[in-house]
Amino acid sequence: MAKTDVSCINCGELVNVVVPKTNLKKRFGKVVTVLFILSAALTVVALFTSYVGSFMTCLGATIVLLMVKKSADEMSSSEQ
């Protein structure tokens, strides 16, 4: 049977199609990207209000998440 077949050639029984799971590296990259965007937004908010942490803390977290994001992007692109 080929991977694209949906039924058995001999008996005609339907075959369960296996959906591949998302790659852990890609999922990690998406999570880090969302956290980076959230941290960048909180950094901008920290400039104008005191509802979030200090500006320097938010800026530090944003920079660290940017480095992690770039590293995760390189790991997932080297795999392809």
N, C-alpha and C positions, 0 to 999 in steps of 0.2 A: 504494500500500500504506500502511496505517496502521502506527503504531509498535507497536501491540499484536498485529498479525498475525504468526503463526508460520510460515505457508506462503504461497507465491505463489498468487494467485487464478487466474491463467491456466494455469500449468503444474503447480501443486501441489508444487513443490520447497520443501523446508524452508529457512527463512531463518535465518542466524546471528544470534542475539540479541546485541546489543552492550550490555555492562554498562558503565555510566558509571564512570569512575575517581573515587576520592574526591578531594575538593577539597584542594588543598595547604594552604589556610588552616585547614581543619578538622583535617587531619593534624598540622599544626604545633601547633595548640591542644591536641590530645590529648597530644603529646609533652611540651609545657610543663607540662600538668596533672600528668602522671606524675612529671616531674622535681620539681615543686613539692611533691607529696605525699612523695616520697622525701627531699627536703631538710628538710621539716618533721619527718619521723620522725627523721632524723639529728640535728636540733637538739635534740629531746627526749632522745635517747640521749647527746648530748654533755653534758647536764646531770649525768648520773649516772656516766659512764665516761670513760676517756681513750683509748678505742679509735679514736675518730673525731677529726676536727679540733677546734679550739677552739670553744667555744660561740658566741663573737662572729662567727667566720668562718661557721659554719653559719647563724646568725641573719641575717647580711648576705646570704648566698646565698638564703635563704628569702624575704627581703623583695624582693630583685631579681626572683626568679622570680615572686613574687606580682604585681609590677607588669607583668612581661612577660605573665603569664597574663591579667590584666585587659585589657591592650591587645589580645591575640590574640582574646579573647572579643568585644570590641567590633568588631574588624575582621570577624570571621565573622558577627556579628549584623547589621552594617550592610549586608552583601551580600544578605541575604534580604529 
